[in-house]
Amino acid sequence: MICLVTGGTGFIGSNLTLRLLREGYNVIITGHGAEQRLSEFKGKYIQPSLLGIDWNDVGVIDILFHQAAIN
């Protein structure tokens, strides 16, 4: 199952991301470069531009967890 976590580098999003990884999910995150780095994260990390997420780069997802504050 593929999960997208927007705000995956923030406090709540990063904890959710790490838990999903421990549970065996394939996780894609979006985030901001100024936020924390997830050294354990080996999945796809997308940094959206001001125009938003490039959905072609994301691909097909099964679950979306929207944790981004400013999007």
N, CA, C, O and CB atoms as a CASP TS submission, in Angstrom:
PFRMAT TS
TARGET T0000
AUTHOR 0000-0000-0000
METHOD Language model
MODEL 1
PARENT N/A
ATOM      1  N   MET     1       0.845  -1.173   0.000  1.00  0.00           N
ATOM      2  CA  MET     1       0.000   0.000   0.000  1.00  0.00           C
ATOM      3  C   MET     1       0.895   1.244   0.000  1.00  0.00           C
ATOM      4  O   MET     1       1.866   1.319   0.753  1.00  0.00           O
ATOM      5  CB  MET     1      -0.964  -0.006   1.224  1.00  0.00           C
ATOM      6  N   ILE     2       0.562   2.199  -0.839  1.00  0.00           N
ATOM      7  CA  ILE     2       1.350   3.423  -0.970  1.00  0.00           C
ATOM      8  C   ILE     2       0.632   4.566  -0.265  1.00  0.00           C
ATOM      9  O   ILE     2      -0.534   4.843  -0.544  1.00  0.00           O
ATOM     10  CB  ILE     2       1.595   3.770  -2.463  1.00  0.00           C
ATOM     11  N   CYS     3       1.340   5.232   0.657  1.00  0.00           N
ATOM     12  CA  CYS     3       0.792   6.347   1.421  1.00  0.00           C
ATOM     13  C   CYS     3       1.535   7.624   1.057  1.00  0.00           C
ATOM     14  O   CYS     3       2.756   7.620   0.898  1.00  0.00           O
ATOM     15  CB  CYS     3       0.884   6.076   2.943  1.00  0.00           C
ATOM     16  N   LEU     4       0.795   8.708   0.927  1.00  0.00           N
ATOM     17  CA  LEU     4       1.385  10.028   0.750  1.00  0.00           C
ATOM     18  C   LEU     4       1.128  10.819   2.017  1.00  0.00           C
ATOM     19  O   LEU     4      -0.017  10.961   2.447  1.00  0.00           O
ATOM     20  CB  LEU     4       0.803  10.760  -0.504  1.00  0.00           C
ATOM     21  N   VAL     5       2.196  11.334   2.616  1.00  0.00           N
ATOM     22  CA  VAL     5       2.084  12.174   3.803  1.00  0.00           C
ATOM     23  C   VAL     5       2.545  13.571   3.420  1.00  0.00           C
ATOM     24  O   VAL     5       3.741  13.805   3.252  1.00  0.00           O
ATOM     25  CB  VAL     5       2.925  11.602   5.003  1.00  0.00           C
ATOM     26  N   THR     6       1.594  14.513   3.277  1.00  0.00           N
ATOM     27  CA  THR     6       1.985  15.903   3.050  1.00  0.00           C
ATOM     28  C   THR     6       2.411  16.457   4.401  1.00  0.00           C
ATOM     29  O   THR     6       1.794  16.154   5.422  1.00  0.00           O
ATOM     30  CB  THR     6       0.809  16.756   2.409  1.00  0.00           C
ATOM     31  N   GLY     7       3.446  17.256   4.410  1.00  0.00           N
ATOM     32  CA  GLY     7       3.978  17.741   5.684  1.00  0.00           C
ATOM     33  C   GLY     7       4.764  16.668   6.404  1.00  0.00           C
ATOM     34  O   GLY     7       4.832  16.661   7.633  1.00  0.00           O
ATOM     35  N   GLY     8       5.355  15.767   5.651  1.00  0.00           N
ATOM     36  CA  GLY     8       6.077  14.632   6.220  1.00  0.00           C
ATOM     37  C   GLY     8       7.363  14.981   6.949  1.00  0.00           C
ATOM     38  O   GLY     8       7.958  14.119   7.595  1.00  0.00           O
ATOM     39  N   THR     9       7.802  16.230   6.856  1.00  0.00           N
ATOM     40  CA  THR     9       9.004  16.638   7.585  1.00  0.00           C
ATOM     41  C   THR     9       8.668  17.456   8.827  1.00  0.00           C
ATOM     42  O   THR     9       9.565  17.843   9.576  1.00  0.00           O
ATOM     43  CB  THR     9       9.921  17.440   6.674  1.00  0.00           C
ATOM     44  N   GLY    10       7.400  17.718   9.047  1.00  0.00           N
ATOM     45  CA  GLY    10       6.973  18.424  10.253  1.00  0.00           C
ATOM     46  C   GLY    10       6.907  17.472  11.440  1.00  0.00           C
ATOM     47  O   GLY    10       7.191  16.283  11.297  1.00  0.00           O
ATOM     48  N   PHE    11       6.536  17.983  12.607  1.00  0.00           N
ATOM     49  CA  PHE    11       6.537  17.166  13.820  1.00  0.00           C
ATOM     50  C   PHE    11       5.558  15.993  13.727  1.00  0.00           C
ATOM     51  O   PHE    11       5.954  14.841  13.907  1.00  0.00           O
ATOM     52  CB  PHE    11       6.192  18.029  15.027  1.00  0.00           C
ATOM     53  N   ILE    12       4.307  16.274  13.452  1.00  0.00           N
ATOM     54  CA  ILE    12       3.305  15.209  13.391  1.00  0.00           C
ATOM     55  C   ILE    12       3.526  14.332  12.155  1.00  0.00           C
ATOM     56  O   ILE    12       3.496  13.104  12.239  1.00  0.00           O
ATOM     57  CB  ILE    12       1.881  15.807  13.376  1.00  0.00           C
ATOM     58  N   GLY    13       3.744  14.972  11.027  1.00  0.00           N
ATOM     59  CA  GLY    13       3.943  14.216   9.786  1.00  0.00           C
ATOM     60  C   GLY    13       5.148  13.292   9.823  1.00  0.00           C
ATOM     61  O   GLY    13       5.091  12.184   9.291  1.00  0.00           O
ATOM     62  N   SER    14       6.235  13.728  10.439  1.00  0.00           N
ATOM     63  CA  SER    14       7.436  12.888  10.499  1.00  0.00           C
ATOM     64  C   SER    14       7.221  11.682  11.405  1.00  0.00           C
ATOM     65  O   SER    14       7.681  10.584  11.094  1.00  0.00           O
ATOM     66  CB  SER    14       8.636  13.706  10.992  1.00  0.00           C
ATOM     67  N   ASN    15       6.525  11.877  12.523  1.00  0.00           N
ATOM     68  CA  ASN    15       6.241  10.750  13.408  1.00  0.00           C
ATOM     69  C   ASN    15       5.289   9.760  12.744  1.00  0.00           C
ATOM     70  O   ASN    15       5.455   8.548  12.884  1.00  0.00           O
ATOM     71  CB  ASN    15       5.647  11.247  14.731  1.00  0.00           C
ATOM     72  N   LEU    16       4.300  10.268  12.028  1.00  0.00           N
ATOM     73  CA  LEU    16       3.394   9.410  11.278  1.00  0.00           C
ATOM     74  C   LEU    16       4.158   8.641  10.203  1.00  0.00           C
ATOM     75  O   LEU    16       3.949   7.440  10.028  1.00  0.00           O
ATOM     76  CB  LEU    16       2.266  10.240  10.645  1.00  0.00           C
ATOM     77  N   THR    17       5.041   9.331   9.484  1.00  0.00           N
ATOM     78  CA  THR    17       5.838   8.705   8.432  1.00  0.00           C
ATOM     79  C   THR    17       6.675   7.564   8.980  1.00  0.00           C
ATOM     80  O   THR    17       6.681   6.471   8.413  1.00  0.00           O
ATOM     81  CB  THR    17       6.739   9.734   7.763  1.00  0.00           C
ATOM     82  N   LEU    18       7.376   7.802  10.069  1.00  0.00           N
ATOM     83  CA  LEU    18       8.236   6.762  10.642  1.00  0.00           C
ATOM     84  C   LEU    18       7.416   5.570  11.129  1.00  0.00           C
ATOM     85  O   LEU    18       7.859   4.427  11.015  1.00  0.00           O
ATOM     86  CB  LEU    18       9.065   7.334  11.799  1.00  0.00           C
ATOM     87  N   ARG    19       6.239   5.823  11.665  1.00  0.00           N
ATOM     88  CA  ARG    19       5.369   4.722  12.103  1.00  0.00           C
ATOM     89  C   ARG    19       4.877   3.908  10.908  1.00  0.00           C
ATOM     90  O   ARG    19       4.871   2.678  10.954  1.00  0.00           O
ATOM     91  CB  ARG    19       4.166   5.269  12.899  1.00  0.00           C
ATOM     92  N   LEU    20       4.466   4.589   9.842  1.00  0.00           N
ATOM     93  CA  LEU    20       4.015   3.880   8.641  1.00  0.00           C
ATOM     94  C   LEU    20       5.128   3.007   8.063  1.00  0.00           C
ATOM     95  O   LEU    20       4.881   1.887   7.617  1.00  0.00           O
ATOM     96  CB  LEU    20       3.529   4.880   7.583  1.00  0.00           C
ATOM     97  N   LEU    21       6.352   3.531   8.076  1.00  0.00           N
ATOM     98  CA  LEU    21       7.491   2.754   7.590  1.00  0.00           C
ATOM     99  C   LEU    21       7.713   1.509   8.441  1.00  0.00           C
ATOM    100  O   LEU    21       7.957   0.425   7.912  1.00  0.00           O
ATOM    101  CB  LEU    21       8.757   3.614   7.580  1.00  0.00           C
ATOM    102  N   ARG    22       7.627   1.669   9.764  1.00  0.00           N
ATOM    103  CA  ARG    22       7.791   0.514  10.663  1.00  0.00           C
ATOM    104  C   ARG    22       6.704  -0.537  10.430  1.00  0.00           C
ATOM    105  O   ARG    22       6.934  -1.731  10.621  1.00  0.00           O
ATOM    106  CB  ARG    22       7.765   0.973  12.132  1.00  0.00           C
ATOM    107  N   GLU    23       5.527  -0.086  10.020  1.00  0.00           N
ATOM    108  CA  GLU    23       4.411  -0.996   9.755  1.00  0.00           C
ATOM    109  C   GLU    23       4.515  -1.644   8.368  1.00  0.00           C
ATOM    110  O   GLU    23       3.709  -2.509   8.027  1.00  0.00           O
ATOM    111  CB  GLU    23       3.085  -0.245   9.877  1.00  0.00           C
ATOM    112  N   GLY    24       5.504  -1.227   7.572  1.00  0.00           N
ATOM    113  CA  GLY    24       5.745  -1.853   6.275  1.00  0.00           C
ATOM    114  C   GLY    24       5.115  -1.182   5.075  1.00  0.00           C
ATOM    115  O   GLY    24       5.086  -1.763   3.990  1.00  0.00           O
ATOM    116  N   TYR    25       4.604   0.043   5.245  1.00  0.00           N
ATOM    117  CA  TYR    25       3.998   0.761   4.132  1.00  0.00           C
ATOM    118  C   TYR    25       5.055   1.411   3.253  1.00  0.00           C
ATOM    119  O   TYR    25       6.144   1.745   3.719  1.00  0.00           O
ATOM    120  CB  TYR    25       3.028   1.813   4.646  1.00  0.00           C
ATOM    121  N   ASN    26       4.727   1.586   1.984  1.00  0.00           N
ATOM    122  CA  ASN    26       5.543   2.363   1.057  1.00  0.00           C
ATOM    123  C   ASN    26       5.085   3.814   1.214  1.00  0.00           C
ATOM    124  O   ASN    26       3.914   4.117   0.984  1.00  0.00           O
ATOM    125  CB  ASN    26       5.401   1.847  -0.452  1.00  0.00           C
ATOM    126  N   VAL    27       5.998   4.716   1.603  1.00  0.00           N
ATOM    127  CA  VAL    27       5.610   6.074   1.964  1.00  0.00           C
ATOM    128  C   VAL    27       6.297   7.103   1.070  1.00  0.00           C
ATOM    129  O   VAL    27       7.501   7.035   0.825  1.00  0.00           O
ATOM    130  CB  VAL    27       5.942   6.347   3.429  1.00  0.00           C
ATOM    131  N   ILE    28       5.504   8.052   0.592  1.00  0.00           N
ATOM    132  CA  ILE    28       5.988   9.223  -0.126  1.00  0.00           C
ATOM    133  C   ILE    28       5.682  10.418   0.760  1.00  0.00           C
ATOM    134  O   ILE    28       4.591  10.503   1.323  1.00  0.00           O
ATOM    135  CB  ILE    28       5.324   9.365  -1.558  1.00  0.00           C
ATOM    136  N   ILE    29       6.632  11.346   0.894  1.00  0.00           N
ATOM    137  CA  ILE    29       6.372  12.528   1.711  1.00  0.00           C
ATOM    138  C   ILE    29       6.620  13.805   0.916  1.00  0.00           C
ATOM    139  O   ILE    29       7.410  13.837  -0.028  1.00  0.00           O
ATOM    140  CB  ILE    29       7.245  12.510   2.969  1.00  0.00           C
ATOM    141  N   THR    30       5.917  14.856   1.334  1.00  0.00           N
ATOM    142  CA  THR    30       6.240  16.203   0.881  1.00  0.00           C
ATOM    143  C   THR    30       6.703  16.947   2.120  1.00  0.00           C
ATOM    144  O   THR    30       6.361  16.576   3.243  1.00  0.00           O
ATOM    145  CB  THR    30       5.003  16.921   0.177  1.00  0.00           C
ATOM    146  N   GLY    31       7.475  17.987   1.912  1.00  0.00           N
ATOM    147  CA  GLY    31       7.947  18.752   3.051  1.00  0.00           C
ATOM    148  C   GLY    31       8.740  19.954   2.621  1.00  0.00           C
ATOM    149  O   GLY    31       8.884  20.251   1.435  1.00  0.00           O
ATOM    150  N   HIS    32       9.242  20.626   3.606  1.00  0.00           N
ATOM    151  CA  HIS    32      10.016  21.835   3.408  1.00  0.00           C
ATOM    152  C   HIS    32      11.454  21.565   3.839  1.00  0.00           C
ATOM    153  O   HIS    32      11.691  20.953   4.881  1.00  0.00           O
ATOM    154  CB  HIS    32       9.406  23.028   4.196  1.00  0.00           C
ATOM    155  N   GLY    33      12.398  22.017   3.046  1.00  0.00           N
ATOM    156  CA  GLY    33      13.804  21.768   3.321  1.00  0.00           C
ATOM    157  C   GLY    33      14.308  22.345   4.633  1.00  0.00           C
ATOM    158  O   GLY    33      15.326  21.892   5.154  1.00  0.00           O
ATOM    159  N   ALA    34      13.609  23.343   5.178  1.00  0.00           N
ATOM    160  CA  ALA    34      14.049  23.963   6.427  1.00  0.00           C
ATOM    161  C   ALA    34      13.614  23.157   7.652  1.00  0.00           C
ATOM    162  O   ALA    34      14.071  23.428   8.762  1.00  0.00           O
ATOM    163  CB  ALA    34      13.504  25.383   6.524  1.00  0.00           C
ATOM    164  N   GLU    35      12.736  22.169   7.460  1.00  0.00           N
ATOM    165  CA  GLU    35      12.277  21.371   8.588  1.00  0.00           C
ATOM    166  C   GLU    35      13.234  20.209   8.834  1.00  0.00           C
ATOM    167  O   GLU    35      14.266  20.093   8.174  1.00  0.00           O
ATOM    168  CB  GLU    35      10.849  20.852   8.339  1.00  0.00           C
ATOM    169  N   GLN    36      12.887  19.363   9.776  1.00  0.00           N
ATOM    170  CA  GLN    36      13.783  18.295  10.186  1.00  0.00           C
ATOM    171  C   GLN    36      14.053  17.288   9.079  1.00  0.00           C
ATOM    172  O   GLN    36      13.241  17.093   8.176  1.00  0.00           O
ATOM    173  CB  GLN    36      13.218  17.590  11.374  1.00  0.00           C
ATOM    174  N   ARG    37      15.189  16.670   9.173  1.00  0.00           N
ATOM    175  CA  ARG    37      15.584  15.628   8.233  1.00  0.00           C
ATOM    176  C   ARG    37      15.260  14.277   8.857  1.00  0.00           C
ATOM    177  O   ARG    37      15.483  14.059  10.048  1.00  0.00           O
ATOM    178  CB  ARG    37      17.103  15.734   7.868  1.00  0.00           C
ATOM    179  N   LEU    38      14.736  13.384   8.045  1.00  0.00           N
ATOM    180  CA  LEU    38      14.424  12.044   8.520  1.00  0.00           C
ATOM    181  C   LEU    38      15.508  11.097   8.027  1.00  0.00           C
ATOM    182  O   LEU    38      15.422  10.574   6.916  1.00  0.00           O
ATOM    183  CB  LEU    38      13.012  11.585   8.039  1.00  0.00           C
ATOM    184  N   SER    39      16.520  10.877   8.846  1.00  0.00           N
ATOM    185  CA  SER    39      17.660  10.061   8.423  1.00  0.00           C
ATOM    186  C   SER    39      17.253   8.618   8.137  1.00  0.00           C
ATOM    187  O   SER    39      17.921   7.936   7.360  1.00  0.00           O
ATOM    188  CB  SER    39      18.748  10.087   9.489  1.00  0.00           C
ATOM    189  N   GLU    40      16.178   8.143   8.746  1.00  0.00           N
ATOM    190  CA  GLU    40      15.707   6.769   8.555  1.00  0.00           C
ATOM    191  C   GLU    40      14.858   6.619   7.287  1.00  0.00           C
ATOM    192  O   GLU    40      14.597   5.500   6.845  1.00  0.00           O
ATOM    193  CB  GLU    40      14.901   6.323   9.770  1.00  0.00           C
ATOM    194  N   PHE    41      14.430   7.734   6.709  1.00  0.00           N
ATOM    195  CA  PHE    41      13.516   7.688   5.563  1.00  0.00           C
ATOM    196  C   PHE    41      14.271   7.397   4.282  1.00  0.00           C
ATOM    197  O   PHE    41      15.228   8.090   3.935  1.00  0.00           O
ATOM    198  CB  PHE    41      12.748   9.005   5.430  1.00  0.00           C
ATOM    199  N   LYS    42      13.824   6.354   3.577  1.00  0.00           N
ATOM    200  CA  LYS    42      14.468   5.948   2.325  1.00  0.00           C
ATOM    201  C   LYS    42      13.521   6.025   1.137  1.00  0.00           C
ATOM    202  O   LYS    42      13.868   5.570   0.047  1.00  0.00           O
ATOM    203  CB  LYS    42      15.009   4.540   2.452  1.00  0.00           C
ATOM    204  N   GLY    43      12.330   6.593   1.324  1.00  0.00           N
ATOM    205  CA  GLY    43      11.337   6.662   0.252  1.00  0.00           C
ATOM    206  C   GLY    43      11.476   7.900  -0.604  1.00  0.00           C
ATOM    207  O   GLY    43      12.517   8.557  -0.607  1.00  0.00           O
ATOM    208  N   LYS    44      10.423   8.211  -1.327  1.00  0.00           N
ATOM    209  CA  LYS    44      10.399   9.371  -2.220  1.00  0.00           C
ATOM    210  C   LYS    44      10.039  10.618  -1.424  1.00  0.00           C
ATOM    211  O   LYS    44       9.038  10.640  -0.707  1.00  0.00           O
ATOM    212  CB  LYS    44       9.394   9.157  -3.384  1.00  0.00           C
ATOM    213  N   TYR    45      10.864  11.656  -1.557  1.00  0.00           N
ATOM    214  CA  TYR    45      10.664  12.925  -0.859  1.00  0.00           C
ATOM    215  C   TYR    45      10.486  14.012  -1.907  1.00  0.00           C
ATOM    216  O   TYR    45      11.397  14.286  -2.687  1.00  0.00           O
ATOM    217  CB  TYR    45      11.863  13.253   0.098  1.00  0.00           C
ATOM    218  N   ILE    46       9.306  14.633  -1.923  1.00  0.00           N
ATOM    219  CA  ILE    46       8.976  15.650  -2.916  1.00  0.00           C
ATOM    220  C   ILE    46       8.882  17.002  -2.225  1.00  0.00           C
ATOM    221  O   ILE    46       8.183  17.150  -1.222  1.00  0.00           O
ATOM    222  CB  ILE    46       7.648  15.310  -3.649  1.00  0.00           C
ATOM    223  N   GLN    47       9.584  17.979  -2.764  1.00  0.00           N
ATOM    224  CA  GLN    47       9.489  19.337  -2.251  1.00  0.00           C
ATOM    225  C   GLN    47       8.693  20.155  -3.265  1.00  0.00           C
ATOM    226  O   GLN    47       9.207  20.522  -4.321  1.00  0.00           O
ATOM    227  CB  GLN    47      10.912  19.960  -1.996  1.00  0.00           C
ATOM    228  N   PRO    48       7.426  20.438  -2.928  1.00  0.00           N
ATOM    229  CA  PRO    48       6.580  21.158  -3.883  1.00  0.00           C
ATOM    230  C   PRO    48       7.051  22.587  -4.123  1.00  0.00           C
ATOM    231  O   PRO    48       7.630  23.233  -3.250  1.00  0.00           O
ATOM    232  CB  PRO    48       5.150  21.176  -3.393  1.00  0.00           C
ATOM    233  N   SER    49       6.785  23.052  -5.330  1.00  0.00           N
ATOM    234  CA  SER    49       7.073  24.445  -5.651  1.00  0.00           C
ATOM    235  C   SER    49       5.926  25.310  -5.150  1.00  0.00           C
ATOM    236  O   SER    49       4.996  24.807  -4.519  1.00  0.00           O
ATOM    237  CB  SER    49       7.287  24.638  -7.181  1.00  0.00           C
ATOM    238  N   LEU    50       5.987  26.586  -5.423  1.00  0.00           N
ATOM    239  CA  LEU    50       4.903  27.481  -5.028  1.00  0.00           C
ATOM    240  C   LEU    50       3.595  27.144  -5.737  1.00  0.00           C
ATOM    241  O   LEU    50       2.518  27.513  -5.269  1.00  0.00           O
ATOM    242  CB  LEU    50       5.286  28.919  -5.316  1.00  0.00           C
ATOM    243  N   LEU    51       3.689  26.453  -6.846  1.00  0.00           N
ATOM    244  CA  LEU    51       2.490  26.084  -7.591  1.00  0.00           C
ATOM    245  C   LEU    51       1.862  24.800  -7.081  1.00  0.00           C
ATOM    246  O   LEU    51       0.763  24.445  -7.508  1.00  0.00           O
ATOM    247  CB  LEU    51       2.816  25.939  -9.052  1.00  0.00           C
ATOM    248  N   GLY    52       2.529  24.095  -6.178  1.00  0.00           N
ATOM    249  CA  GLY    52       1.961  22.884  -5.600  1.00  0.00           C
ATOM    250  C   GLY    52       2.680  21.622  -6.007  1.00  0.00           C
ATOM    251  O   GLY    52       3.765  21.648  -6.588  1.00  0.00           O
ATOM    252  N   ILE    53       2.051  20.534  -5.687  1.00  0.00           N
ATOM    253  CA  ILE    53       2.624  19.211  -5.910  1.00  0.00           C
ATOM    254  C   ILE    53       2.498  18.811  -7.377  1.00  0.00           C
ATOM    255  O   ILE    53       1.454  19.014  -7.996  1.00  0.00           O
ATOM    256  CB  ILE    53       1.938  18.168  -5.012  1.00  0.00           C
ATOM    257  N   ASP    54       3.558  18.249  -7.920  1.00  0.00           N
ATOM    258  CA  ASP    54       3.527  17.679  -9.265  1.00  0.00           C
ATOM    259  C   ASP    54       2.961  16.259  -9.136  1.00  0.00           C
ATOM    260  O   ASP    54       3.694  15.327  -8.804  1.00  0.00           O
ATOM    261  CB  ASP    54       4.972  17.678  -9.936  1.00  0.00           C
ATOM    262  N   TRP    55       1.673  16.094  -9.394  1.00  0.00           N
ATOM    263  CA  TRP    55       1.013  14.811  -9.187  1.00  0.00           C
ATOM    264  C   TRP    55       1.536  13.728 -10.114  1.00  0.00           C
ATOM    265  O   TRP    55       1.415  12.544  -9.802  1.00  0.00           O
ATOM    266  CB  TRP    55      -0.469  14.961  -9.376  1.00  0.00           C
ATOM    267  N   ASN    56       2.116  14.108 -11.250  1.00  0.00           N
ATOM    268  CA  ASN    56       2.733  13.111 -12.127  1.00  0.00           C
ATOM    269  C   ASN    56       3.951  12.493 -11.466  1.00  0.00           C
ATOM    270  O   ASN    56       4.257  11.322 -11.690  1.00  0.00           O
ATOM    271  CB  ASN    56       3.124  13.739 -13.468  1.00  0.00           C
ATOM    272  N   ASP    57       4.650  13.277 -10.650  1.00  0.00           N
ATOM    273  CA  ASP    57       5.813  12.777  -9.927  1.00  0.00           C
ATOM    274  C   ASP    57       5.396  11.858  -8.781  1.00  0.00           C
ATOM    275  O   ASP    57       6.122  10.924  -8.439  1.00  0.00           O
ATOM    276  CB  ASP    57       6.647  13.943  -9.391  1.00  0.00           C
ATOM    277  N   VAL    58       4.231  12.116  -8.188  1.00  0.00           N
ATOM    278  CA  VAL    58       3.733  11.304  -7.074  1.00  0.00           C
ATOM    279  C   VAL    58       3.279   9.935  -7.571  1.00  0.00           C
ATOM    280  O   VAL    58       3.635   8.914  -6.983  1.00  0.00           O
ATOM    281  CB  VAL    58       2.572  12.021  -6.355  1.00  0.00           C
ATOM    282  N   GLY    59       2.507   9.907  -8.634  1.00  0.00           N
ATOM    283  CA  GLY    59       1.983   8.637  -9.134  1.00  0.00           C
ATOM    284  C   GLY    59       0.706   8.236  -8.409  1.00  0.00           C
ATOM    285  O   GLY    59       0.013   9.081  -7.843  1.00  0.00           O
ATOM    286  N   VAL    60       0.405   6.964  -8.428  1.00  0.00           N
ATOM    287  CA  VAL    60      -0.810   6.439  -7.823  1.00  0.00           C
ATOM    288  C   VAL    60      -0.580   6.198  -6.340  1.00  0.00           C
ATOM    289  O   VAL    60       0.417   5.592  -5.947  1.00  0.00           O
ATOM    290  CB  VAL    60      -1.257   5.140  -8.521  1.00  0.00           C
ATOM    291  N   ILE    61      -1.517   6.679  -5.513  1.00  0.00           N
ATOM    292  CA  ILE    61      -1.424   6.460  -4.067  1.00  0.00           C
ATOM    293  C   ILE    61      -2.716   5.803  -3.583  1.00  0.00           C
ATOM    294  O   ILE    61      -3.765   5.912  -4.218  1.00  0.00           O
ATOM    295  CB  ILE    61      -1.164   7.806  -3.306  1.00  0.00           C
ATOM    296  N   ASP    62      -2.612   5.121  -2.450  1.00  0.00           N
ATOM    297  CA  ASP    62      -3.776   4.477  -1.853  1.00  0.00           C
ATOM    298  C   ASP    62      -4.370   5.304  -0.721  1.00  0.00           C
ATOM    299  O   ASP    62      -5.589   5.347  -0.550  1.00  0.00           O
ATOM    300  CB  ASP    62      -3.402   3.104  -1.341  1.00  0.00           C
ATOM    301  N   ILE    63      -3.511   5.958   0.047  1.00  0.00           N
ATOM    302  CA  ILE    63      -3.958   6.733   1.211  1.00  0.00           C
ATOM    303  C   ILE    63      -3.222   8.062   1.243  1.00  0.00           C
ATOM    304  O   ILE    63      -2.024   8.128   0.967  1.00  0.00           O
ATOM    305  CB  ILE    63      -3.723   5.946   2.533  1.00  0.00           C
ATOM    306  N   LEU    64      -3.951   9.124   1.584  1.00  0.00           N
ATOM    307  CA  LEU    64      -3.355  10.450   1.748  1.00  0.00           C
ATOM    308  C   LEU    64      -3.550  10.904   3.200  1.00  0.00           C
ATOM    309  O   LEU    64      -4.666  10.921   3.719  1.00  0.00           O
ATOM    310  CB  LEU    64      -3.990  11.481   0.748  1.00  0.00           C
ATOM    311  N   PHE    65      -2.436  11.271   3.837  1.00  0.00           N
ATOM    312  CA  PHE    65      -2.478  11.886   5.163  1.00  0.00           C
ATOM    313  C   PHE    65      -2.025  13.334   4.985  1.00  0.00           C
ATOM    314  O   PHE    65      -0.842  13.593   4.763  1.00  0.00           O
ATOM    315  CB  PHE    65      -1.565  11.107   6.211  1.00  0.00           C
ATOM    316  N   HIS    66      -2.954  14.267   5.082  1.00  0.00           N
ATOM    317  CA  HIS    66      -2.626  15.677   4.871  1.00  0.00           C
ATOM    318  C   HIS    66      -2.238  16.320   6.194  1.00  0.00           C
ATOM    319  O   HIS    66      -3.101  16.647   7.008  1.00  0.00           O
ATOM    320  CB  HIS    66      -3.816  16.431   4.231  1.00  0.00           C
ATOM    321  N   GLN    67      -0.940  16.499   6.407  1.00  0.00           N
ATOM    322  CA  GLN    67      -0.417  17.074   7.640  1.00  0.00           C
ATOM    323  C   GLN    67       0.294  18.405   7.385  1.00  0.00           C
ATOM    324  O   GLN    67       0.874  18.981   8.306  1.00  0.00           O
ATOM    325  CB  GLN    67       0.537  16.091   8.312  1.00  0.00           C
ATOM    326  N   ALA    68       0.256  18.893   6.152  1.00  0.00           N
ATOM    327  CA  ALA    68       0.946  20.133   5.808  1.00  0.00           C
ATOM    328  C   ALA    68       0.162  21.342   6.331  1.00  0.00           C
ATOM    329  O   ALA    68      -1.057  21.423   6.176  1.00  0.00           O
ATOM    330  CB  ALA    68       1.142  20.237   4.277  1.00  0.00           C
ATOM    331  N   ALA    69       0.871  22.256   6.939  1.00  0.00           N
ATOM    332  CA  ALA    69       0.225  23.465   7.477  1.00  0.00           C
ATOM    333  C   ALA    69       0.057  24.524   6.409  1.00  0.00           C
ATOM    334  O   ALA    69      -1.007  25.134   6.301  1.00  0.00           O
ATOM    335  CB  ALA    69       1.034  24.034   8.641  1.00  0.00           C
ATOM    336  N   ILE    70       1.089  24.749   5.622  1.00  0.00           N
ATOM    337  CA  ILE    70       1.054  25.770   4.577  1.00  0.00           C
ATOM    338  C   ILE    70       1.260  25.047   3.246  1.00  0.00           C
ATOM    339  O   ILE    70       2.360  24.579   2.952  1.00  0.00           O
ATOM    340  CB  ILE    70       2.156  26.894   4.811  1.00  0.00           C
ATOM    341  N   ASN    71       0.224  24.960   2.465  1.00  0.00           N
ATOM    342  CA  ASN    71       0.333  24.221   1.219  1.00  0.00           C
ATOM    343  C   ASN    71      -0.281  25.013   0.082  1.00  0.00           C
ATOM    344  O   ASN    71      -0.286  24.552  -1.060  1.00  0.00           O
ATOM    345  CB  ASN    71      -0.337  22.855   1.341  1.00  0.00           C
TER
END
